[in-house]
Amino acid sequence: MIKKRAEEILNGNDHIEVLYNGESVWLESMESNKMMDVKVLENNQHITVPISDLNETGRELK
């Protein structure tokens, strides 16, 4: 994912599914130009990951 799209998802009203290593994550905050704080939805673990490793599925979470 590119930084601009990550910011759009982070600041938007829609709940867009984003994956990190195949797991659904919630974007929490931008750590730097290249890093994002996320929460793994399966176990609520908070981690910091490279934005380039995030993948948008195009699905909206409900």
Stockholm file with secondary structure:
# STOCKHOLM 1.0

chainA/1-62         MIKKRAEEILNGNDHIEVLYNGESVWLESMESNKMMDVKVLENNQHITVPISDLNETGRELK
#=GR chainA/1-62 SS CCHHHHHHHHHSSSCEEEEETTEEEEEEEECSSSEEEEEETTTCCEEEEEGGGEEEEEEECC
#=GC SS_cons        CCHHHHHHHHHSSSCEEEEETTEEEEEEEECSSSEEEEEETTTCCEEEEEGGGEEEEEEECC
//
